Amino acid sequence: MTRLTAILLALTCAAVSGAATASELDYRVDTATQILQDLKRIPENAVPPALLSRAYAVAVIPGVLKGGFILGGTYGRGIVVARRADGQWSNPAFVQLAGGSVGFQAGLQSTDLVLVFKSQRALDGLSSGKITLGGDASIAAGPVGRQASAATDLQMQSEIYSYARSRGFFAGVSLDGSVLSMDSDANGQYYQGERSAAKILTDTSIPAQASGRRFIDTLAAIAPALPGQGASRAAAVDPEMTAPAPSGARTFGVDNGNTTPAEGGVF
């Protein structure tokens, strides 16, 4: 079996594997929680808490596989939570990430990803089914560090900031062209028949599962509800951040610290 065949087979098997069991979904959520715990341990080398606090949604996708030889592919499964109208984090909904690429490349690697949604439009697109990163929603490699600012060369027009965890550290990463979609089958399994991502992310009457509650509590410890985050979810942007957001998008401002964002890597 050639390297190309082996890599494509691994990615294909991941993509077409059958419906996950309840225990597998719990494991997926708990793995995402462990990634958040890393954010707490290394704030100087992770997603800025100010960015998370002002996010409309946060997606965590553990163990994203990327492989190829000239032709490449990317695949991963994770979860996303959103800020509800009361400013609290919602129950997690399940998502899938898939993409392809052409160019000089070889090998197989696994990377943990974190996506920070800075606009309601991007979240609405995902809730409706799927979005193409860099197409339906603009995306940029995110800043790193406790006080890192997203106001300098990272274009406040971006609706999503993306990060990859490698060797215990987080760095901005490019994901243009990848498709992020809702995993309705996993939602239905985890929530005993409820498949609607839009309802899971907004309806407070849906009981939280134990693994989901652990994830929410961990994220809330890093990014608690901010004063003024309420039913209106007004986008109060800092005066220094004058770059316009895309038409139809709303964003929360990010505190402008004195550190320089890390350069974005390429995934």
N, C-alpha and C positions, 0 to 999 in steps of 0.2 A: 504493500500500500504506500503510495507516494505521500509526501508531507502535505501537499495540497489536499489530497483526498481525505487524509486523516483530520485535518483542521476543519474542512467543510463538513465532514461527517459529525464531528463533535458539536459544531454550531447548529447543524440541522437537527440532531437528536435533542438538543436543548430546546429548540424552537417548537418541535412537534411533540414533545413529551406529553403524556396524558394529563388529565386533571389532577391537580395536587390534592393530597389528603389534608385533613385539618391539622395534623401534626406538622406536616411540611410547611403549611402556611404560617403556623405559629413560629416555626424555626426561621422562616424568612423575616418575619416581623422582629423577632428577638435579635437576629443578626443585624438588622437595620438599627436597632436600639444600641447595640454594641458600638456601631460606628458613631452614633451621637455621643456616646460616652467618651470616645476618643476626642471629640470636639471639646469636651469639658476639660480633659486632661492637658491638652496642648493648645490653649487659646492663642498663643503667639504664632502658631503654625497651622491655623485652621480657619474655617469660615468665620468672618467677623461677627460677633454676637449682635452688633447693631444692624447688620444686614439681615440676619435671621429674624430679629425682633420686628422688622418692618416688612417682612415678606407676606405675601398673600397665600403662599403655599410652599411646602418643602417636600421634595421627593428624595428618597434614599434608595439606591439600587445596589445591593451587595453583589460582589462576584461577577461583574459584567465581563463576558468573554469577548476577546477580540483576537481574530486569527486570519491568516491568509498568506498567499504567495502570489503577488501581483494583484489578484482579485482577493478582496478581504471582506470580512463580515463582523458584525458586532451584535451581541444579544445578551439581554439581562432582564431579570424580574425583580421588582421591588414594590415600594409603597409610596403613597403621597398623602399628606394631610394638609388641610386648609384652615385659614383663620375664619371662624364663624362670625356672625354678626355681633356676638357679644365679646369678640376679641380673643376667645379661647380657641385652642386647637381642636379640630374635628377628629372623628374616628378615621383611621387609615383606610384608604382604598388602594386596590392593587393595580400596578402598572407593569407594562412591558416596554423595553427599549430595543429597537432593531435598526440596523443600518448596514450599508455596504460601501465599499470604496475601491478605487482603481489606482494603482501606482506602485512604486517600489516599496515592498513590505514583505516581511516573512516572520513566521513564528506565531506563538499562541500565548496570550497573557490574560490574567484576570485582574480587574480593577474595581474598587468600590467607588461609586459615584454619588454626589450630592448635587441636587438642582434646587436653586432658590428662585422662586417665582416673584417677580417684582411688579406684575400687572394683573389686573382682574381679567383682562382679555385673554391672556395666555392660559390662565386657569379655566376660564369658561370654555376655551377651545378643547382643552384636555378633558374636561368633564363631559363634553359632548361626544367624545369618542377617541380622538387622537389629534396630535399636532406634529408637524414636521419642524424640527429645531433648525432655526436659521431661515425657515420659509414662512410657515404660519406664525411663528413666534421668533423674534430676534433673540439671539443668545450670544453671550460673551464669556470668556474665561474670567472667573471671579477673583477679587482681591483676597489676600491672605493676611491675617494678623488681627490682633485685638482691636486696633484702632485704624486699620487700613480703610482708605476711602475709595468709593467706587465713582468718584466724581472727576478723576483726572483723565486717564487715557482709556477708560473702559466704557465710554459712551453710555450716558444715562438713558439713551434710547433703548438699550437692551432690556428685554422683558424677562429674561432668565439669565442667572449667573450659574456657571457650572464648575464643579470641582472633582478631582480624582484623588483618592488616597493611595499613596505608595510608600511602603516602608514606614508606616506610622505617621506620615506627614500628608498635608493636603496642599494641592496646587491647582491653579486654574487650568481648565482643559477645554479644548475645542470639540464640539459635538455637532457641527453643522451637517445637515442632511440626514441625521438619525430621526427615526419616527418614535415618538413616545405615545403609547396608547393604553387605554384602560383594559384591564383583564377582568371582564365581566364574569367569566366562569369562576375565577378565584374569589371574587366578591361574593358570588352566590353561595359558594362553599363555606366561606368564613362567616357570613352573616345569615346563614340558614335560609337562603332563598332570595335575599335582597341583592340584586345585581346592579342597580342604578348607582353609578358613581356620584352623580349630582345629589342624590338623596343621602348617600352615606356621608358626604362632605358637608351637609348642611342640617340634616334632621337630628335634633337632639334626643328624639325618642328612641333611636336605635341603640340598644344596649352595647356598651363597650366590652369587647373581649379582653381577657386578662393580659394577653401579650400586647394588644393594642393600647391598653391603659398604661403599660410600662413604657411604651414608646412615647405616648403623649406626655406623660409625667416627666420623662427625661428631656424632651424638647422644651417643655414649659419651664424647666429649671434653667435652661440656657437662654430661652427667648420668651419670657413671660409677656402677658398682655400689657400693652403700653397705655398710658392715660390718653383718652380720646379715641382709642380704637373701639368703636361702637357700631351701632346700626348703620350709620352713614358711611363708615370706613373712609372718611375724608383723607385725601392725599395731601397732607401738609408737608410740602417740600421745603427744605432748608433754603434760605435766601441765596446762599452761595451756589446752589445747584440750579442753574438757569437753563440747562439744555432741555429742549422739549422732549416729551415722551411721544411715542407713536400715537397716531390718531386712534381714539377709542380706548387707549390704555390709561390706567391710573397707577401711580406709584407712590410708595412711602419714601420720604427722604432718608438718607443715610448720614449719620454723624460724620463730619469731615475731620479726620484725625491728621496727625502730622507725619504719618509714615507713608511710604511709597508702596503701592500694590506690587505684589510679585508678578513676574511675567507669566503669561499663560503658556501652558504646555500644549502639546498636541496629542490627542488620544488616538 
